[in-house]
Amino acid sequence: MGFDAIWISPIVDNYDGGYHGYWGRDLSKLNSHFGSEQDFVAFITTCHERGIWVMVDVVANNMGNTNQTYTANVPFSSPDHYHDYCIISNIDFETKNQNRI
């Protein structure tokens, strides 16, 4: 096909119903939809053997838990790891408000 790179969804373990990588639950575990860790290593190795780079999408500031009970999040399991709950509105975008209180 002529391509030399693959960009995949985040690979972290997700909350139930989150299969796409953006509902992170445990940042230290692989999403089971990618198979085992050895399956993932084999995928990367096979791609590299064929001259194909693999880019993994990373979501650095998002966990999938939205009910404000953070104990199941790994490693960010404390409310102290998060800002207070707030609704972000269009006015925040329009005024470039980055200090929502």
Biopython code that builds the backbone (N, CA, C, O; Angstrom):
import numpy as np
from Bio.PDB.StructureBuilder import StructureBuilder

atoms = [
    (1, "MET", "N", (0.801, -1.179, 0.000)),
    (1, "MET", "CA", (0.000, 0.000, 0.000)),
    (1, "MET", "C", (0.855, 1.259, 0.000)),
    (1, "MET", "O", (0.357, 2.336, -0.328)),
    (2, "GLY", "N", (2.110, 1.150, 0.355)),
    (2, "GLY", "CA", (2.997, 2.295, 0.302)),
    (2, "GLY", "C", (3.125, 3.104, 1.569)),
    (2, "GLY", "O", (3.892, 4.066, 1.585)),
    (3, "PHE", "N", (2.419, 2.770, 2.634)),
    (3, "PHE", "CA", (2.540, 3.560, 3.861)),
    (3, "PHE", "C", (3.676, 3.015, 4.716)),
    (3, "PHE", "O", (4.042, 1.844, 4.617)),
    (4, "ASP", "N", (4.221, 3.878, 5.549)),
    (4, "ASP", "CA", (5.329, 3.450, 6.393)),
    (4, "ASP", "C", (5.100, 3.799, 7.871)),
    (4, "ASP", "O", (6.041, 3.802, 8.666)),
    (5, "ALA", "N", (3.844, 4.092, 8.231)),
    (5, "ALA", "CA", (3.518, 4.385, 9.626)),
    (5, "ALA", "C", (2.051, 4.044, 9.895)),
    (5, "ALA", "O", (1.196, 4.127, 9.014)),
    (6, "ILE", "N", (1.798, 3.657, 11.145)),
    (6, "ILE", "CA", (0.439, 3.378, 11.615)),
    (6, "ILE", "C", (0.249, 4.192, 12.888)),
    (6, "ILE", "O", (1.117, 4.195, 13.762)),
    (7, "TRP", "N", (-0.873, 4.874, 12.993)),
    (7, "TRP", "CA", (-1.186, 5.654, 14.189)),
    (7, "TRP", "C", (-2.379, 4.993, 14.846)),
    (7, "TRP", "O", (-3.461, 4.934, 14.262)),
    (8, "ILE", "N", (-2.186, 4.486, 16.078)),
    (8, "ILE", "CA", (-3.251, 3.748, 16.749)),
    (8, "ILE", "C", (-3.799, 4.537, 17.941)),
    (8, "ILE", "O", (-3.163, 5.464, 18.443)),
    (9, "SER", "N", (-4.983, 4.146, 18.372)),
    (9, "SER", "CA", (-5.632, 4.745, 19.542)),
    (9, "SER", "C", (-4.795, 4.494, 20.789)),
    (9, "SER", "O", (-3.918, 3.631, 20.777)),
    (10, "PRO", "N", (-5.056, 5.243, 21.875)),
    (10, "PRO", "CA", (-4.346, 4.993, 23.128)),
    (10, "PRO", "C", (-4.499, 3.533, 23.559)),
    (10, "PRO", "O", (-5.532, 2.907, 23.320)),
    (11, "ILE", "N", (-3.460, 3.008, 24.194)),
    (11, "ILE", "CA", (-3.430, 1.580, 24.509)),
    (11, "ILE", "C", (-3.726, 1.272, 25.975)),
    (11, "ILE", "O", (-3.640, 0.114, 26.383)),
    (12, "VAL", "N", (-4.072, 2.284, 26.775)),
    (12, "VAL", "CA", (-4.281, 2.057, 28.206)),
    (12, "VAL", "C", (-5.604, 1.348, 28.479)),
    (12, "VAL", "O", (-6.545, 1.422, 27.689)),
    (13, "ASP", "N", (-5.652, 0.659, 29.617)),
    (13, "ASP", "CA", (-6.868, -0.007, 30.084)),
    (13, "ASP", "C", (-7.989, 1.015, 30.226)),
    (13, "ASP", "O", (-7.777, 2.113, 30.741)),
    (14, "ASN", "N", (-9.184, 0.647, 29.766)),
    (14, "ASN", "CA", (-10.342, 1.550, 29.778)),
    (14, "ASN", "C", (-11.436, 1.073, 30.716)),
    (14, "ASN", "O", (-11.530, -0.112, 31.038)),
    (15, "TYR", "N", (-12.270, 2.028, 31.151)),
    (15, "TYR", "CA", (-13.482, 1.667, 31.883)),
    (15, "TYR", "C", (-14.414, 0.905, 30.958)),
    (15, "TYR", "O", (-14.333, 1.040, 29.737)),
    (16, "ASP", "N", (-15.300, 0.102, 31.538)),
    (16, "ASP", "CA", (-16.258, -0.674, 30.754)),
    (16, "ASP", "C", (-17.009, 0.236, 29.803)),
    (16, "ASP", "O", (-17.462, 1.315, 30.185)),
    (17, "GLY", "N", (-17.136, -0.201, 28.576)),
    (17, "GLY", "CA", (-17.809, 0.572, 27.548)),
    (17, "GLY", "C", (-16.854, 1.460, 26.771)),
    (17, "GLY", "O", (-17.205, 1.958, 25.701)),
    (18, "GLY", "N", (-15.669, 1.662, 27.286)),
    (18, "GLY", "CA", (-14.668, 2.482, 26.596)),
    (18, "GLY", "C", (-13.653, 1.582, 25.925)),
    (18, "GLY", "O", (-12.777, 1.030, 26.591)),
    (19, "TYR", "N", (-13.757, 1.430, 24.647)),
    (19, "TYR", "CA", (-12.877, 0.524, 23.915)),
    (19, "TYR", "C", (-11.825, 1.275, 23.117)),
    (19, "TYR", "O", (-10.889, 0.661, 22.606)),
    (20, "HIS", "N", (-11.955, 2.585, 23.001)),
    (20, "HIS", "CA", (-11.173, 3.362, 22.050)),
    (20, "HIS", "C", (-9.947, 4.010, 22.659)),
    (20, "HIS", "O", (-9.178, 4.646, 21.938)),
    (21, "GLY", "N", (-9.734, 3.873, 23.957)),
    (21, "GLY", "CA", (-8.546, 4.401, 24.591)),
    (21, "GLY", "C", (-8.712, 5.702, 25.332)),
    (21, "GLY", "O", (-7.793, 6.139, 26.024)),
    (22, "TYR", "N", (-9.863, 6.333, 25.203)),
    (22, "TYR", "CA", (-10.040, 7.657, 25.795)),
    (22, "TYR", "C", (-10.801, 7.637, 27.116)),
    (22, "TYR", "O", (-11.111, 8.695, 27.664)),
    (23, "TRP", "N", (-11.106, 6.452, 27.632)),
    (23, "TRP", "CA", (-11.755, 6.317, 28.938)),
    (23, "TRP", "C", (-10.785, 5.616, 29.892)),
    (23, "TRP", "O", (-11.120, 4.587, 30.478)),
    (24, "GLY", "N", (-9.602, 6.168, 30.040)),
    (24, "GLY", "CA", (-8.547, 5.523, 30.811)),
    (24, "GLY", "C", (-8.944, 5.200, 32.239)),
    (24, "GLY", "O", (-9.557, 6.005, 32.941)),
    (25, "ARG", "N", (-8.570, 3.987, 32.646)),
    (25, "ARG", "CA", (-8.809, 3.544, 34.029)),
    (25, "ARG", "C", (-7.466, 3.270, 34.711)),
    (25, "ARG", "O", (-7.228, 3.725, 35.830)),
    (26, "ASP", "N", (-6.600, 2.532, 34.036)),
    (26, "ASP", "CA", (-5.303, 2.173, 34.616)),
    (26, "ASP", "C", (-4.229, 2.432, 33.570)),
    (26, "ASP", "O", (-4.120, 1.706, 32.582)),
    (27, "LEU", "N", (-3.441, 3.470, 33.798)),
    (27, "LEU", "CA", (-2.433, 3.865, 32.826)),
    (27, "LEU", "C", (-1.259, 2.897, 32.755)),
    (27, "LEU", "O", (-0.414, 3.011, 31.867)),
    (28, "SER", "N", (-1.199, 1.935, 33.695)),
    (28, "SER", "CA", (-0.095, 0.969, 33.706)),
    (28, "SER", "C", (-0.466, -0.360, 33.062)),
    (28, "SER", "O", (0.367, -1.263, 32.992)),
    (29, "LYS", "N", (-1.710, -0.493, 32.588)),
    (29, "LYS", "CA", (-2.159, -1.744, 31.974)),
    (29, "LYS", "C", (-2.584, -1.509, 30.530)),
    (29, "LYS", "O", (-3.040, -0.427, 30.163)),
    (30, "LEU", "N", (-2.422, -2.547, 29.727)),
    (30, "LEU", "CA", (-2.803, -2.500, 28.325)),
    (30, "LEU", "C", (-4.299, -2.759, 28.156)),
    (30, "LEU", "O", (-4.865, -3.617, 28.833)),
    (31, "ASN", "N", (-4.926, -2.024, 27.262)),
    (31, "ASN", "CA", (-6.328, -2.251, 26.908)),
    (31, "ASN", "C", (-6.469, -3.675, 26.366)),
    (31, "ASN", "O", (-5.742, -4.057, 25.448)),
    (32, "SER", "N", (-7.379, -4.453, 26.911)),
    (32, "SER", "CA", (-7.530, -5.860, 26.507)),
    (32, "SER", "C", (-7.928, -6.008, 25.047)),
    (32, "SER", "O", (-7.742, -7.080, 24.471)),
    (33, "HIS", "N", (-8.471, -4.963, 24.433)),
    (33, "HIS", "CA", (-8.822, -5.033, 23.013)),
    (33, "HIS", "C", (-7.587, -5.130, 22.123)),
    (33, "HIS", "O", (-7.699, -5.477, 20.948)),
    (34, "PHE", "N", (-6.411, -4.826, 22.671)),
    (34, "PHE", "CA", (-5.163, -4.961, 21.932)),
    (34, "PHE", "C", (-4.533, -6.331, 22.156)),
    (34, "PHE", "O", (-3.435, -6.585, 21.663)),
    (35, "GLY", "N", (-5.202, -7.217, 22.886)),
    (35, "GLY", "CA", (-4.627, -8.520, 23.195)),
    (35, "GLY", "C", (-3.738, -8.421, 24.424)),
    (35, "GLY", "O", (-3.883, -7.515, 25.244)),
    (36, "SER", "N", (-2.819, -9.366, 24.535)),
    (36, "SER", "CA", (-1.902, -9.364, 25.676)),
    (36, "SER", "C", (-0.738, -8.408, 25.404)),
    (36, "SER", "O", (-0.569, -7.904, 24.294)),
    (37, "GLU", "N", (0.051, -8.177, 26.445)),
    (37, "GLU", "CA", (1.232, -7.334, 26.250)),
    (37, "GLU", "C", (2.169, -7.976, 25.230)),
    (37, "GLU", "O", (2.775, -7.273, 24.421)),
    (38, "GLN", "N", (2.293, -9.292, 25.260)),
    (38, "GLN", "CA", (3.156, -9.974, 24.300)),
    (38, "GLN", "C", (2.601, -9.827, 22.878)),
    (38, "GLN", "O", (3.376, -9.666, 21.935)),
    (39, "ASP", "N", (1.295, -9.877, 22.711)),
    (39, "ASP", "CA", (0.691, -9.634, 21.392)),
    (39, "ASP", "C", (1.058, -8.245, 20.878)),
    (39, "ASP", "O", (1.368, -8.063, 19.701)),
    (40, "PHE", "N", (1.016, -7.271, 21.785)),
    (40, "PHE", "CA", (1.326, -5.895, 21.376)),
    (40, "PHE", "C", (2.800, -5.764, 20.998)),
    (40, "PHE", "O", (3.135, -5.104, 20.014)),
    (41, "VAL", "N", (3.674, -6.389, 21.777)),
    (41, "VAL", "CA", (5.102, -6.374, 21.462)),
    (41, "VAL", "C", (5.342, -7.039, 20.109)),
    (41, "VAL", "O", (6.137, -6.549, 19.307)),
    (42, "ALA", "N", (4.659, -8.148, 19.856)),
    (42, "ALA", "CA", (4.809, -8.844, 18.566)),
    (42, "ALA", "C", (4.325, -7.961, 17.416)),
    (42, "ALA", "O", (4.938, -7.951, 16.348)),
    (43, "PHE", "N", (3.244, -7.226, 17.619)),
    (43, "PHE", "CA", (2.729, -6.309, 16.602)),
    (43, "PHE", "C", (3.774, -5.247, 16.269)),
    (43, "PHE", "O", (4.057, -4.992, 15.098)),
    (44, "ILE", "N", (4.343, -4.630, 17.301)),
    (44, "ILE", "CA", (5.356, -3.596, 17.098)),
    (44, "ILE", "C", (6.577, -4.181, 16.391)),
    (44, "ILE", "O", (7.095, -3.590, 15.445)),
    (45, "THR", "N", (7.025, -5.326, 16.848)),
    (45, "THR", "CA", (8.197, -5.974, 16.243)),
    (45, "THR", "C", (7.959, -6.278, 14.771)),
    (45, "THR", "O", (8.816, -6.005, 13.931)),
    (46, "THR", "N", (6.804, -6.840, 14.458)),
    (46, "THR", "CA", (6.472, -7.171, 13.069)),
    (46, "THR", "C", (6.421, -5.920, 12.207)),
    (46, "THR", "O", (6.920, -5.920, 11.082)),
    (47, "CYS", "N", (5.825, -4.864, 12.720)),
    (47, "CYS", "CA", (5.775, -3.605, 11.972)),
    (47, "CYS", "C", (7.186, -3.094, 11.703)),
    (47, "CYS", "O", (7.504, -2.705, 10.579)),
    (48, "HIS", "N", (8.028, -3.094, 12.727)),
    (48, "HIS", "CA", (9.386, -2.584, 12.569)),
    (48, "HIS", "C", (10.188, -3.433, 11.578)),
    (48, "HIS", "O", (10.992, -2.907, 10.809)),
    (49, "GLU", "N", (9.965, -4.733, 11.603)),
    (49, "GLU", "CA", (10.648, -5.604, 10.633)),
    (49, "GLU", "C", (10.286, -5.253, 9.197)),
    (49, "GLU", "O", (11.059, -5.511, 8.275)),
    (50, "ARG", "N", (9.117, -4.670, 9.012)),
    (50, "ARG", "CA", (8.648, -4.292, 7.677)),
    (50, "ARG", "C", (8.877, -2.804, 7.380)),
    (50, "ARG", "O", (8.384, -2.279, 6.382)),
    (51, "GLY", "N", (9.628, -2.135, 8.258)),
    (51, "GLY", "CA", (9.925, -0.735, 8.049)),
    (51, "GLY", "C", (8.750, 0.193, 8.334)),
    (51, "GLY", "O", (8.687, 1.304, 7.808)),
    (52, "ILE", "N", (7.822, -0.264, 9.167)),
    (52, "ILE", "CA", (6.635, 0.536, 9.496)),
    (52, "ILE", "C", (6.772, 1.055, 10.926)),
    (52, "ILE", "O", (6.962, 0.283, 11.867)),
    (53, "TRP", "N", (6.671, 2.369, 11.069)),
    (53, "TRP", "CA", (6.659, 2.998, 12.380)),
    (53, "TRP", "C", (5.269, 2.853, 12.996)),
    (53, "TRP", "O", (4.269, 2.819, 12.278)),
    (54, "VAL", "N", (5.207, 2.769, 14.311)),
    (54, "VAL", "CA", (3.929, 2.724, 15.015)),
    (54, "VAL", "C", (3.873, 3.907, 15.973)),
    (54, "VAL", "O", (4.708, 4.039, 16.867)),
    (55, "MET", "N", (2.883, 4.760, 15.774)),
    (55, "MET", "CA", (2.654, 5.891, 16.672)),
    (55, "MET", "C", (1.461, 5.542, 17.553)),
    (55, "MET", "O", (0.433, 5.074, 17.064)),
    (56, "VAL", "N", (1.603, 5.771, 18.840)),
    (56, "VAL", "CA", (0.532, 5.503, 19.791)),
    (56, "VAL", "C", (-0.024, 6.838, 20.272)),
    (56, "VAL", "O", (0.708, 7.669, 20.810)),
    (57, "ASP", "N", (-1.319, 7.036, 20.076)),
    (57, "ASP", "CA", (-1.966, 8.252, 20.564)),
    (57, "ASP", "C", (-1.905, 8.250, 22.086)),
    (57, "ASP", "O", (-2.126, 7.218, 22.721)),
    (58, "VAL", "N", (-1.609, 9.393, 22.662)),
    (58, "VAL", "CA", (-1.495, 9.522, 24.111)),
    (58, "VAL", "C", (-2.437, 10.627, 24.584)),
    (58, "VAL", "O", (-2.478, 11.715, 24.010)),
    (59, "VAL", "N", (-3.183, 10.331, 25.628)),
    (59, "VAL", "CA", (-4.069, 11.326, 26.230)),
    (59, "VAL", "C", (-3.509, 11.604, 27.621)),
    (59, "VAL", "O", (-3.744, 10.849, 28.565)),
    (60, "ALA", "N", (-2.772, 12.690, 27.726)),
    (60, "ALA", "CA", (-2.012, 12.949, 28.957)),
    (60, "ALA", "C", (-2.837, 13.532, 30.095)),
    (60, "ALA", "O", (-2.409, 13.459, 31.246)),
    (61, "ASN", "N", (-3.985, 14.099, 29.823)),
    (61, "ASN", "CA", (-4.710, 14.789, 30.892)),
    (61, "ASN", "C", (-6.158, 14.332, 31.012)),
    (61, "ASN", "O", (-7.036, 15.136, 31.325)),
    (62, "ASN", "N", (-6.415, 13.055, 30.767)),
    (62, "ASN", "CA", (-7.803, 12.612, 30.766)),
    (62, "ASN", "C", (-7.914, 11.193, 31.321)),
    (62, "ASN", "O", (-7.184, 10.290, 30.912)),
    (63, "MET", "N", (-8.836, 11.021, 32.252)),
    (63, "MET", "CA", (-9.194, 9.695, 32.732)),
    (63, "MET", "C", (-10.671, 9.503, 32.417)),
    (63, "MET", "O", (-11.408, 10.481, 32.291)),
    (64, "GLY", "N", (-11.111, 8.262, 32.289)),
    (64, "GLY", "CA", (-12.469, 7.992, 31.847)),
    (64, "GLY", "C", (-13.542, 8.073, 32.901)),
    (64, "GLY", "O", (-14.728, 8.120, 32.573)),
    (65, "ASN", "N", (-13.159, 8.090, 34.147)),
    (65, "ASN", "CA", (-14.119, 8.122, 35.242)),
    (65, "ASN", "C", (-14.756, 9.498, 35.326)),
    (65, "ASN", "O", (-14.061, 10.495, 35.521)),
    (66, "THR", "N", (-16.061, 9.558, 35.182)),
    (66, "THR", "CA", (-16.743, 10.854, 35.217)),
    (66, "THR", "C", (-17.662, 11.016, 36.422)),
    (66, "THR", "O", (-18.395, 12.002, 36.497)),
    (67, "ASN", "N", (-17.645, 10.086, 37.358)),
    (67, "ASN", "CA", (-18.574, 10.186, 38.491)),
    (67, "ASN", "C", (-17.918, 10.760, 39.748)),
    (67, "ASN", "O", (-18.511, 10.710, 40.826)),
    (68, "GLN", "N", (-16.720, 11.296, 39.629)),
    (68, "GLN", "CA", (-15.989, 11.920, 40.714)),
    (68, "GLN", "C", (-15.654, 10.976, 41.860)),
    (68, "GLN", "O", (-15.375, 11.429, 42.970)),
    (69, "THR", "N", (-15.677, 9.677, 41.610)),
    (69, "THR", "CA", (-15.149, 8.691, 42.538)),
    (69, "THR", "C", (-13.873, 8.183, 41.895)),
    (69, "THR", "O", (-13.920, 7.380, 40.963)),
    (70, "TYR", "N", (-12.759, 8.636, 42.377)),
    (70, "TYR", "CA", (-11.501, 8.448, 41.670)),
    (70, "TYR", "C", (-10.694, 7.241, 42.131)),
    (70, "TYR", "O", (-9.613, 6.994, 41.596)),
    (71, "THR", "N", (-11.181, 6.492, 43.097)),
    (71, "THR", "CA", (-10.377, 5.423, 43.687)),
    (71, "THR", "C", (-9.990, 4.337, 42.696)),
    (71, "THR", "O", (-8.986, 3.656, 42.904)),
    (72, "ALA", "N", (-10.755, 4.153, 41.623)),
    (72, "ALA", "CA", (-10.437, 3.108, 40.639)),
    (72, "ALA", "C", (-9.422, 3.579, 39.599)),
    (72, "ALA", "O", (-8.888, 2.762, 38.847)),
    (73, "ASN", "N", (-9.150, 4.878, 39.545)),
    (73, "ASN", "CA", (-8.183, 5.393, 38.582)),
    (73, "ASN", "C", (-6.762, 5.076, 39.048)),
    (73, "ASN", "O", (-6.434, 5.275, 40.218)),
    (74, "VAL", "N", (-5.929, 4.590, 38.146)),
    (74, "VAL", "CA", (-4.536, 4.273, 38.461)),
    (74, "VAL", "C", (-3.643, 5.017, 37.485)),
    (74, "VAL", "O", (-3.814, 4.850, 36.277)),
    (75, "PRO", "N", (-2.716, 5.814, 37.935)),
    (75, "PRO", "CA", (-2.307, 6.046, 39.320)),
    (75, "PRO", "C", (-2.979, 7.253, 39.974)),
    (75, "PRO", "O", (-2.697, 7.539, 41.137)),
    (76, "PHE", "N", (-3.839, 7.954, 39.286)),
    (76, "PHE", "CA", (-4.434, 9.197, 39.802)),
    (76, "PHE", "C", (-5.742, 8.901, 40.527)),
    (76, "PHE", "O", (-6.825, 9.142, 39.992)),
    (77, "SER", "N", (-5.636, 8.370, 41.758)),
    (77, "SER", "CA", (-6.800, 7.839, 42.469)),
    (77, "SER", "C", (-7.334, 8.748, 43.565)),
    (77, "SER", "O", (-8.182, 8.329, 44.353)),
    (78, "SER", "N", (-6.862, 9.963, 43.626)),
    (78, "SER", "CA", (-7.288, 10.877, 44.680)),
    (78, "SER", "C", (-7.947, 12.121, 44.084)),
    (78, "SER", "O", (-7.524, 12.602, 43.033)),
    (79, "PRO", "N", (-8.974, 12.640, 44.745)),
    (79, "PRO", "CA", (-9.588, 13.886, 44.261)),
    (79, "PRO", "C", (-8.573, 15.031, 44.161)),
    (79, "PRO", "O", (-8.765, 15.961, 43.378)),
    (80, "ASP", "N", (-7.498, 14.966, 44.948)),
    (80, "ASP", "CA", (-6.464, 16.003, 44.903)),
    (80, "ASP", "C", (-5.777, 16.078, 43.541)),
    (80, "ASP", "O", (-5.159, 17.093, 43.218)),
    (81, "HIS", "N", (-5.875, 15.030, 42.749)),
    (81, "HIS", "CA", (-5.256, 15.000, 41.425)),
    (81, "HIS", "C", (-6.071, 15.754, 40.373)),
    (81, "HIS", "O", (-5.613, 15.913, 39.242)),
    (82, "TYR", "N", (-7.252, 16.212, 40.722)),
    (82, "TYR", "CA", (-8.176, 16.799, 39.750)),
    (82, "TYR", "C", (-8.621, 18.190, 40.181)),
    (82, "TYR", "O", (-8.654, 18.503, 41.371)),
    (83, "HIS", "N", (-8.958, 19.014, 39.206)),
    (83, "HIS", "CA", (-9.538, 20.312, 39.529)),
    (83, "HIS", "C", (-11.007, 20.102, 39.905)),
    (83, "HIS", "O", (-11.580, 19.043, 39.647)),
    (84, "ASP", "N", (-11.599, 21.117, 40.511)),
    (84, "ASP", "CA", (-13.002, 21.028, 40.886)),
    (84, "ASP", "C", (-13.861, 20.835, 39.643)),
    (84, "ASP", "O", (-13.520, 21.320, 38.564)),
    (85, "TYR", "N", (-14.967, 20.132, 39.794)),
    (85, "TYR", "CA", (-15.897, 19.913, 38.694)),
    (85, "TYR", "C", (-16.437, 21.244, 38.189)),
    (85, "TYR", "O", (-16.796, 22.121, 38.975)),
    (86, "CYS", "N", (-16.489, 21.380, 36.889)),
    (86, "CYS", "CA", (-17.064, 22.588, 36.310)),
    (86, "CYS", "C", (-17.585, 22.278, 34.908)),
    (86, "CYS", "O", (-17.138, 21.336, 34.253)),
    (87, "ILE", "N", (-18.516, 23.073, 34.478)),
    (87, "ILE", "CA", (-19.033, 22.979, 33.119)),
    (87, "ILE", "C", (-18.284, 24.014, 32.281)),
    (87, "ILE", "O", (-18.295, 25.200, 32.607)),
    (88, "ILE", "N", (-17.645, 23.579, 31.222)),
    (88, "ILE", "CA", (-16.939, 24.497, 30.335)),
    (88, "ILE", "C", (-17.923, 24.938, 29.262)),
    (88, "ILE", "O", (-18.547, 24.114, 28.593)),
    (89, "SER", "N", (-18.049, 26.242, 29.113)),
    (89, "SER", "CA", (-19.042, 26.790, 28.192)),
    (89, "SER", "C", (-18.368, 27.469, 27.003)),
    (89, "SER", "O", (-17.149, 27.640, 26.977)),
    (90, "ASN", "N", (-19.175, 27.849, 26.031)),
    (90, "ASN", "CA", (-18.667, 28.550, 24.863)),
    (90, "ASN", "C", (-17.974, 29.853, 25.242)),
    (90, "ASN", "O", (-16.996, 30.245, 24.607)),
    (91, "ILE", "N", (-18.472, 30.515, 26.261)),
    (91, "ILE", "CA", (-17.860, 31.782, 26.669)),
    (91, "ILE", "C", (-16.422, 31.576, 27.126)),
    (91, "ILE", "O", (-15.581, 32.458, 26.951)),
    (92, "ASP", "N", (-16.135, 30.411, 27.713)),
    (92, "ASP", "CA", (-14.761, 30.108, 28.122)),
    (92, "ASP", "C", (-13.842, 30.031, 26.902)),
    (92, "ASP", "O", (-12.711, 30.516, 26.934)),
    (93, "PHE", "N", (-14.334, 29.425, 25.840)),
    (93, "PHE", "CA", (-13.541, 29.353, 24.612)),
    (93, "PHE", "C", (-13.393, 30.728, 23.975)),
    (93, "PHE", "O", (-12.308, 31.100, 23.529)),
    (94, "GLU", "N", (-14.478, 31.471, 23.936)),
    (94, "GLU", "CA", (-14.471, 32.789, 23.297)),
    (94, "GLU", "C", (-13.556, 33.771, 24.020)),
    (94, "GLU", "O", (-12.926, 34.615, 23.383)),
    (95, "THR", "N", (-13.479, 33.670, 25.344)),
    (95, "THR", "CA", (-12.650, 34.597, 26.122)),
    (95, "THR", "C", (-11.289, 33.996, 26.478)),
    (95, "THR", "O", (-10.485, 34.608, 27.182)),
    (96, "LYS", "N", (-11.052, 32.771, 25.970)),
    (96, "LYS", "CA", (-9.791, 32.071, 26.253)),
    (96, "LYS", "C", (-9.547, 31.914, 27.759)),
    (96, "LYS", "O", (-8.416, 32.021, 28.233)),
    (97, "ASN", "N", (-10.629, 31.658, 28.494)),
    (97, "ASN", "CA", (-10.561, 31.468, 29.934)),
    (97, "ASN", "C", (-9.900, 30.128, 30.238)),
    (97, "ASN", "O", (-10.447, 29.077, 29.902)),
    (98, "GLN", "N", (-8.732, 30.156, 30.868)),
    (98, "GLN", "CA", (-8.053, 28.932, 31.252)),
    (98, "GLN", "C", (-8.046, 28.738, 32.762)),
    (98, "GLN", "O", (-7.366, 27.853, 33.282)),
    (99, "ASN", "N", (-8.809, 29.575, 33.460)),
    (99, "ASN", "CA", (-8.842, 29.519, 34.928)),
    (99, "ASN", "C", (-10.262, 29.330, 35.425)),
    (99, "ASN", "O", (-10.679, 30.015, 36.359)),
    (100, "ARG", "N", (-11.011, 28.424, 34.831)),
    (100, "ARG", "CA", (-12.415, 28.193, 35.174)),
    (100, "ARG", "C", (-12.547, 27.920, 36.653)),
    (100, "ARG", "O", (-11.916, 27.004, 37.179)),
    (101, "ILE", "N", (-13.352, 28.699, 37.317)),
    (101, "ILE", "CA", (-13.551, 28.537, 38.767)),
    (101, "ILE", "C", (-15.000, 28.204, 39.029)),
    (101, "ILE", "O", (-15.394, 28.025, 40.181)),
]
sb = StructureBuilder()
sb.init_structure("model")
sb.init_model(0)
sb.init_chain("A")
sb.init_seg("    ")
for serial, (resi, resn, name, xyz) in enumerate(atoms, 1):
    if name == "N":
        sb.init_residue(resn, " ", resi, " ")
    sb.init_atom(name, np.array(xyz, "f"), 0.0, 1.0, " ", f" {name:<3s}", serial, name[0])
structure = sb.get_structure()
